[in-house]
């Protein structure tokens, strides 16, 4: 999971039932991490993304806030800032320990139809998600994935990781895409071939699935890719760019005008990339970064499949396990 990257924690808070199906997920890095972002699609909902541009002052972020609630859900990050400020975590702006400004970029997905109007995440959701942050966390219909839908099926939170040359690369995705994640002629996830050592825990079916379209006009997959390498903001952005490729492998179509697909990158800096020798220095570092980018695409695609498979039905939207239950048998 993304928390296999040392220094990364994840917390959820959500409400499900009684007119609610929405929530917030926080990826917390208490010691800070170099941050970057890549945004695609025509309908983004984001906060504090400009400061992640390589030319801007702030280098490290303290958390990333992912939330349901469309643009209303951006308020959840206020609670994350309060939680961090109470612990003196943030960008120093004065001489006293408490004189800090927590750096909390964020993005939201569109899940408003799954809740009664007016029921959406606020600052209390972000604060509670920080309180719940841990190395272990649930997947599926939780946090920012509570009201998520991927094409015709229920979406949710998924996560995955791998190790490349000693560097851990992990991803977390809130799967809420306009495109489908499954070939309905066979029941096989589009990114099924990315599976590692039977991790998905299913036997892929080979029959069509009959599901009435449950599409909405507004969607958006949001997520984070993290690693423990020491990267610049520009290099971290390459991770986010590559992770978007993983998203595109997992859903079809991806990055539409009605998706605001946004992926953040976090690099904690615990491990140095190879420095190289002489004229080969730049090429050796670029090759090491390229290997991490390839991993970022793979782990994000796998996280997308986990978000699909662990989701459970909510607000009248069927989950994958409801349409192909035999995949989970035996």
N, C-alpha and C positions, 0 to 999 in steps of 0.2 A: 504494500500500500504506500501511499505518498509519505506516510510517517516512518517508513523504512529509512528515509533521509534523516540523518541525525539533526536535531534542532527544530524539526517541524512537528506541530501538533494540529489536530483537527477537532472541532467541536460543532455540534448541531443543536438547533432549537427549532421546534415546529409545533403547529397545531393541526390536528386531523380529526374531523368530526364536528358535529354541531355547527355546520356552515363554514368550516375551516378546512383548507387543504393547501397549506403554504408553509414556508419556513426559511431559515437562514443557516448557512454553513460558513464557519470561519476557519481559514488556514492561518495558524498563528506561528510566528517565528519570534519568540521573546528576545533572542539575541540579535535579531535583525538579519536581513538578507538583501543582497543586490536584487533590485526589482526591474521588471520589464513587462511589456504587454504587446499583444498583436490582436487587432480587432478586424473582423471581416463580416460581410453581410450588411444589409441596408437598414437595420433597425436596432442599433445599439442603445443600451442604457448603462452608463458607466460613471465612475467617480474617480477623481485624482489620477487620470491616466496621462495627462500632459506632463506631470512632473516626472514620469518614468522615461521620457525622451532622453536619449544619451547626453544631449547638450545641456540639460538642466541640472540645477544645483544638487538636489537631494539624491543620494546614491543608494540608500538602504531603506527598506520598508519594514514595518513591524507586524503587519497582518494583511491578508486579503479577505474581503467580505463578499461572499456570494449569496444572493438572496432571491427569493420569489417576490411577487408583488409588483412587477413592472417598475416604472420609475418611482412609485411610492416606496418600494422596498429599499431604495438607496438610503433611507433614513436608518436602516439597521446599522450602518457603519458608524453612526453617532454613538451607539452603545459600545461598539468596539473601541472607539477612541476614549470613551470614559473609562472603560476597564483598563486600558493601557496607561492612561494618565494617572490613575490611582496607584499604579506601580512604578511611576516615573520612567516609563518606557516611551521613547520618541526622539524626535530630532531636537537637540539642545538649542534653545533660543535665549538662555540666560545663564547666570552663574549658579543658581540654586538647582539642586537635583530635580525638583518638581517642575522646573521651568522648561518643559518640553512640549513639542507638538507631535503626537503620534501620527505616523504615516500609514494610512489605511486606504489603499486603492480598492475599488469594488466594482461589481457588475451585477446586473439583475436579469432575470428571465421572466417571460410573460406566462403567468399561471392564473390570472384573475378569474377566468370562467370557472375554475374549480372551487372557488369560495364565494360566499355571499358578499355582495358588494360592500366595500368598506373594511372587510377582513383581510388585512395584509400586514407583513412584518413592519415593525417599528424599532426604535432604539433598544427597547427591552429585549427583542429577539437577539440582536447582536451581542448585548451584554451577557445574556444567558448562554449563548453559544460559546463565548470565551470561557465562562465558568465551567463549561462541560468539556473544554479542550483536553485532549489526551493523545497518547500514542495509539490507542485502540479506538475504533469508532465504527458505527454501523453503516451499511450500504443500503441502497434501495429507496423506499418511500420514506425518506427522512430528510431533515434539514432543507436545503434549497431544492432538493428533489421531490419534496412531498407532493407538490401539485404538478410535477413535470409530465409532459407527454412527448413521445418520440414517434412522429408520424401517426399511425393508427393505434399505437399501444402506449401503455403507461411507461414513463421513463423514471429515472431516479439517479441517485448518487452511486458512482462507481469509482474504483481506484485500482492502481496496479503499479509495479515497480520492476526494475532490473538493475543489475550491476554491470558496468562497462569499464574495463581497465581500472577497477578499484573505485570508481565513482558510482554512487547510487543515484539513479534517475527515477523519480516517481511522478505520478499524475493523479489528479482527482477531477472528475467531470460530473457536472449536473446536466444530465442528458434530457434535453427539451427541444429537440430539433424538429423542423418542419418536414424534413425528409424521413423516409423509412429506414429503420436499422436492420430489417429482415427481408429476405427474399420470400415473399408470401407463396411462391410456387413450391418451395421446398421446406420452409420453416427454419432455414439456416441463416444465422446472422451474417451480414456482409463482411464483418471483420473476424469471423470465426477462425480463419487461418492464422491469426496472430496468437492463438492460444499457446501457453507454455505449460507443459507437464500436466495436462488435464485440468487446468485451474478453473475452467468454467463449470465443471461438474455436471455436464449434461451430455446426453447422447443425441446428437442433432437429428431431428426427424427428417423424413423425406416425403412429406405430403403437404398439400396446400392448406393454408389456414383461412378460414372464413371469418373475417372481421369487418364489420361495417366501418367505413371511414370515420375517424374521429378527429379530423384535422381542425386546427385553429389557424387563423390568418396571421397570428403573431406568435413567435416561438423563442428561440435563442438558447444555444448551449453555451454554458460558461464553465470555466475550470482553471486549474493551476497545474503547471509542471514545475517540479523542483529538483535540484541536485545539490550535492555537497561540494561541488567544484568552486574554485575562486574564479569568477567571471566578471568582466566589465558589464555595464548596462547594455552595450551594443551586442556583446556576445550572448548575454542572457536573452535578448530579444530574438536571436536566432533560434533558441530553444522554443520560444513561444510560437514563432513562425512554423517550425517543424511540427509542433504539436497540433497545429491546425491541419496539417496534412493527415495526421492520424484521425482527426475528426472526419475529414472528407473520405477516408477509407471506410468509416463505420456507418455513415448515413448517406443516402442518395435521394434528392440532391442535397448539397451542403452550401452554406454561405449564401442563401437566397436573399432577396430584398426584404423578406419578412423575418429573417433571422438576424440577430445582432451578435453572432458568435464572437466571444472574447476569451482569450486565454492569457493568463498571467504567468510569468516565469519568476522563480525565486532561486538564487544561488547563495548558499550559506557561506561558502568560502573556506571550508575546512580542508580541502585538498587542492593542491596546485596542479595545473595542467603542465605537461612537459614543456620545458623552456627551450629545448633544442640547442644546437651548437652552430655558431657562425652563421653562414648564409642560409642554413636550413632551419633556423629558429622559427621564423614566421610560418613556414610550411608545416613543421611538426606540430605547432600549436593549432593551426587550422585543421589539421587532420584529426587531432584529439577532439576538438570542438565538433567536427563533423560527425564523429562517432557518437557523441552525446546527442546531437540533433537527430540522428537516425533512431536512437533509443527513445527520444522524446515522442517521435511519431508513433512508435510501436506501443509504448506504455499508454499513450492517450487513447489509441484505438482499443486496447484491451480494457481500459477503464470504461470506455463507452459500452462495451459488451457487458461488463459487470453491472453497470447501471441499468441496462435493459433486463438482464436475467434476475437480478435481485429485487426488482420493483414488484409491488403488489397492487392489485386493483384499488382504485380510489375514485370517488366522484363520478362513477359510472364509466370509467375508462378501463378496459380489460388489460391485464398484464400478459406478458409472453407466456407465463406459466399457466394461464387460463386457457390459452388457445392451443398450446402444445404441451399438455401435462405429461405426456409420455416421455418427454425429454428429461424429466427429473426422476423417472422411475428406474429402479434397479441400480 
